[in-house]
Amino acid sequence: MRSFLVMLFPMVAMFTPIVAGVFALKLYLRFERKRPVRRPFTQPFMRLPGQSLRDQVEVKADEFNSNVLMMMFMPLMIFTVHVTQSYFAESPESLSRISISVIGAVGVVVYFLRKIVRNRRELNVLRLGLDGEIASAQSFESLKRKGFYVYHDFQAKGFNIDHILVGPNGVFAVETKARSKPDRGTNVADSKVTFDGQQLIFPNYTESDSIEQAKRQAQWLSKWLSSAVGESVPVSPLLVVPGWFVDLKTRPVGINITNGTNVEFIARMNCGALLSEKQIKQITHQLEQKCIDDSKEAK
């Protein structure tokens, strides 16, 4: 019993300040949340382009940092236990004890290193998607001069719509797909995506899921808006692949595909039903209620 207490004391002495610091930080954060202060903003904020991805980036970045800290902390803890046993509990050094400590430290490093690499890959994908949504949002700014309203990161049940455009010639549900380019030394070929009538053909792969996703989201938004305003509201799907040269071998059916560099054509599209000023106000009112960022809502 005495040897166990002797071994335990250095570990407690080493890690108590760390635990106390974490506890003090939690107390401070709890006190900060209860401080009698009010935000100075009287109007709620609208959701930003890629708001959902921004939130995911923050979560993954915190997870990445936590794994880095654990990768450094856990081997130190194993080393502390080994040294404590050797010099305070007077356990004799042996090949087995040393091997167990080394294998344990290496195993912990490998475990957290794998998590760090996975976190880094996930962060790269999320940041690429976020950059794509920001690029699309910037391209839509020119439409505001033509009477369009632009909303970002519309939250639906189980999914989100990246952007929604409302103008005199109709409503558009926008899906943005940011894809990295290969670097094989052939700049033109590496930068071109081809639509053959059914799928998108990238230099290294093909896919059609994004086209079907954009169509489904437009259909859902049409049903939701029609129910909300009490009359039929057609919604046209739009797929944006920012940064790529889009080669349309055939005209897409039921969807428009663009790279977002010139979106003026949207204002000239004939979507089958022009919207009156009253209809636009009804539609934008419903969208604004759903696109408020609750995390920053004025209190």
C-alpha positions in Angstrom: 0.0 0.0 0.0 2.8 2.4 0.9 4.6 1.7 -2.3 1.5 2.5 -4.3 1.0 5.8 -2.5 4.6 6.7 -3.0 4.2 5.9 -6.8 0.9 7.8 -6.9 2.2 11.0 -5.3 4.4 12.3 -8.1 1.7 11.6 -10.7 -0.8 13.6 -8.7 1.6 16.4 -8.1 2.3 16.6 -11.9 -1.3 16.4 -13.2 -3.1 18.3 -10.5 -2.2 21.7 -11.9 -3.4 20.7 -15.3 -6.7 19.4 -14.0 -7.1 22.5 -11.8 -6.4 24.8 -14.8 -9.1 23.0 -16.9 -11.6 23.3 -14.0 -10.8 27.0 -13.5 -11.3 27.6 -17.2 -14.7 25.9 -17.1 -15.7 28.0 -14.2 -14.7 31.2 -16.0 -16.6 30.2 -19.1 -19.7 29.5 -17.0 -19.3 32.9 -15.3 -18.8 34.6 -18.6 -22.0 33.2 -20.0 -24.0 34.4 -17.0 -22.6 38.0 -17.1 -25.5 40.6 -17.4 -24.6 41.9 -20.8 -26.6 42.3 -24.0 -25.5 42.2 -27.6 -25.7 45.6 -29.2 -27.3 44.3 -32.4 -31.0 44.8 -32.7 -31.5 43.0 -36.0 -30.9 39.2 -36.5 -28.0 38.1 -38.7 -28.7 36.2 -41.9 -26.8 33.0 -42.6 -23.5 33.5 -44.4 -22.4 31.6 -47.5 -21.3 28.1 -46.4 -22.4 28.7 -42.7 -23.0 24.9 -42.2 -19.5 24.2 -43.5 -18.0 27.0 -41.4 -19.5 25.3 -38.3 -18.2 21.9 -39.4 -14.7 23.4 -40.0 -14.7 24.8 -36.4 -15.7 21.4 -34.9 -13.1 19.5 -37.0 -10.4 22.1 -36.2 -11.1 21.7 -32.4 -10.9 17.9 -32.9 -7.7 18.2 -34.8 -6.1 20.4 -32.0 -7.3 18.0 -29.3 -5.8 15.0 -31.1 -2.5 16.9 -31.4 -2.5 17.7 -27.7 -3.3 14.1 -26.8 -0.6 12.8 -29.1 1.9 14.9 -27.1 0.4 14.4 -23.7 -0.2 10.6 -23.6 3.4 9.5 -24.2 4.4 11.9 -21.4 2.0 10.3 -19.1 3.3 6.8 -19.9 6.8 8.1 -19.3 5.8 9.6 -16.0 4.3 6.3 -14.9 7.4 4.4 -15.8 9.7 6.9 -14.1 7.5 7.0 -11.0 7.6 3.2 -10.7 11.4 3.1 -11.1 12.4 5.9 -8.8 9.6 6.2 -6.2 8.1 2.7 -6.1 11.7 1.3 -6.6 10.5 -1.2 -9.2 13.6 -2.7 -10.9 14.2 -1.8 -14.5 13.6 -4.7 -16.9 13.4 -5.3 -20.5 9.7 -6.1 -20.3 8.9 -2.9 -18.4 10.8 -0.8 -20.8 9.3 -2.6 -23.8 5.8 -2.1 -22.5 6.4 1.6 -21.9 7.9 2.1 -25.4 5.3 0.0 -27.1 2.5 1.9 -25.3 4.0 5.3 -26.2 4.5 4.3 -29.8 1.0 2.8 -30.0 -0.6 6.0 -28.6 1.4 8.2 -31.1 0.3 6.0 -34.0 -3.3 6.0 -32.9 -3.6 9.8 -32.6 -1.4 10.4 -35.7 -4.0 8.4 -37.7 -6.8 10.5 -36.3 -4.8 13.7 -37.0 -4.3 12.7 -40.7 -8.0 11.8 -41.0 -8.9 15.2 -39.4 -6.6 17.0 -41.8 -8.1 15.4 -44.9 -11.7 16.1 -43.6 -10.7 19.7 -43.0 -9.2 20.1 -46.5 -12.5 18.8 -48.0 -14.6 21.1 -45.9 -12.5 24.1 -46.6 -12.6 23.4 -50.3 -16.4 23.2 -50.1 -16.5 26.4 -48.1 -14.3 28.2 -50.6 -16.6 27.0 -53.4 -19.7 28.3 -51.7 -18.0 31.7 -51.1 -17.0 31.9 -54.7 -20.5 31.1 -55.9 -22.0 33.7 -53.5 -19.6 36.4 -54.8 -20.7 35.6 -58.4 -24.3 36.1 -57.5 -23.8 39.6 -56.2 -24.2 41.0 -59.7 -27.7 39.6 -59.8 -28.8 42.0 -57.0 -28.5 44.9 -59.5 -31.1 43.1 -61.6 -33.7 42.9 -58.8 -32.6 39.5 -57.4 -32.7 38.5 -53.7 -29.9 36.1 -52.6 -30.1 33.8 -49.6 -27.4 31.4 -48.3 -27.3 28.1 -46.5 -31.1 27.5 -46.3 -31.7 24.9 -43.6 -34.1 22.1 -44.4 -34.8 18.8 -42.5 -31.6 16.7 -42.9 -29.9 18.8 -45.6 -29.3 22.4 -46.7 -29.6 24.3 -49.9 -26.4 26.3 -50.6 -28.0 29.3 -52.2 -31.5 30.5 -53.2 -32.1 33.2 -55.9 -35.4 35.0 -56.2 -35.9 37.3 -59.1 -38.6 38.6 -61.4 -38.2 35.6 -63.7 -38.4 32.9 -61.0 -36.8 31.1 -58.0 -33.6 29.1 -58.3 -32.1 26.5 -55.9 -28.3 26.4 -56.2 -26.1 23.5 -55.4 -22.4 24.3 -55.4 -19.8 21.5 -55.9 -16.2 22.5 -55.4 -13.8 19.9 -56.8 -10.0 20.0 -56.7 -8.1 19.7 -60.0 -5.4 17.3 -60.9 -2.0 18.7 -61.7 -0.6 16.6 -64.6 0.9 19.5 -66.6 -2.0 19.7 -69.1 -3.8 22.8 -67.8 -6.7 22.8 -70.3 -7.5 19.1 -69.9 -7.0 19.2 -66.1 -9.5 22.1 -65.8 -12.4 20.9 -68.0 -15.5 19.1 -66.9 -17.8 17.7 -69.6 -21.5 17.1 -69.4 -22.5 14.4 -71.8 -26.2 14.5 -71.2 -26.3 12.2 -68.1 -23.2 12.8 -66.0 -20.3 15.1 -65.3 -17.0 13.8 -66.7 -14.0 15.1 -64.7 -10.4 14.3 -65.6 -10.2 11.5 -63.1 -13.7 10.3 -62.5 -17.4 10.7 -63.5 -20.4 11.5 -61.3 -24.1 12.3 -61.6 -25.1 12.5 -57.9 -24.7 16.2 -57.7 -27.1 16.7 -60.7 -29.8 14.5 -59.0 -29.2 16.3 -55.7 -29.8 19.7 -57.2 -33.0 18.5 -58.8 -34.3 16.9 -55.6 -33.6 20.1 -53.6 -35.3 22.3 -56.1 -38.4 20.0 -56.0 -38.4 20.1 -52.2 -38.1 23.9 -52.2 -40.9 24.2 -54.7 -43.2 22.1 -52.5 -42.2 24.0 -49.3 -42.7 27.5 -50.8 -46.0 26.5 -52.5 -47.3 25.4 -49.1 -45.9 28.4 -47.3 -47.3 31.1 -49.7 -50.5 29.2 -50.7 -49.9 29.0 -54.5 -47.7 27.1 -56.8 -44.0 28.3 -56.9 -41.8 26.6 -59.5 -38.1 26.3 -58.6 -35.4 25.8 -61.1 -32.3 23.8 -60.1 -28.8 25.3 -60.8 -25.5 23.4 -60.4 -22.4 25.5 -60.0 -18.9 23.9 -60.4 -16.7 26.9 -59.5 -13.2 27.2 -61.1 -13.8 24.6 -63.9 -14.4 25.1 -67.6 -17.8 23.5 -68.2 -18.2 21.9 -71.6 -21.8 21.1 -72.3 -21.8 18.5 -75.0 -25.6 18.5 -74.9 -28.2 20.8 -73.3 -29.0 19.7 -69.8 -32.7 18.7 -69.2 -34.4 20.2 -66.2 -31.3 21.8 -64.8 -28.6 24.5 -65.6 -24.9 23.9 -65.1 -22.4 26.7 -64.9 -19.0 27.5 -63.4 -20.3 30.7 -62.0 -18.0 33.1 -63.8 -20.9 34.7 -65.7 -24.3 34.3 -64.1 -26.0 37.1 -66.0 -27.9 34.5 -68.1 -30.0 33.6 -65.0 -31.7 37.0 -65.2 -32.6 36.3 -68.9 -33.9 32.7 -68.4 -37.5 31.9 -69.1 -38.7 29.7 -66.2 -42.2 29.5 -67.3 -43.8 31.9 -64.8 -42.9 35.5 -64.1 -43.2 36.6 -60.5 -45.2 39.7 -59.5 -43.9 42.1 -56.8 -46.4 40.7 -54.4 -45.3 37.1 -55.0 -41.6 38.1 -54.6 -42.4 39.7 -51.2 -44.3 36.6 -50.0 -41.5 34.3 -51.1 -38.7 36.4 -49.7 -40.6 36.8 -46.4 -40.7 33.0 -46.0 -37.1 32.5 -46.9 -35.9 35.3 -44.5 -37.6 33.6 -41.6 -35.7 30.4 -42.3 -32.3 31.9 -43.1 -31.8 33.7 -39.8 -28.7 32.6 -38.0 -30.1 31.5 -34.6 -26.6 31.3 -33.1 -26.3 35.1 -33.5 -29.8 36.1 -33.1 -30.2 39.3 -31.2 -31.2 38.8 -27.5 
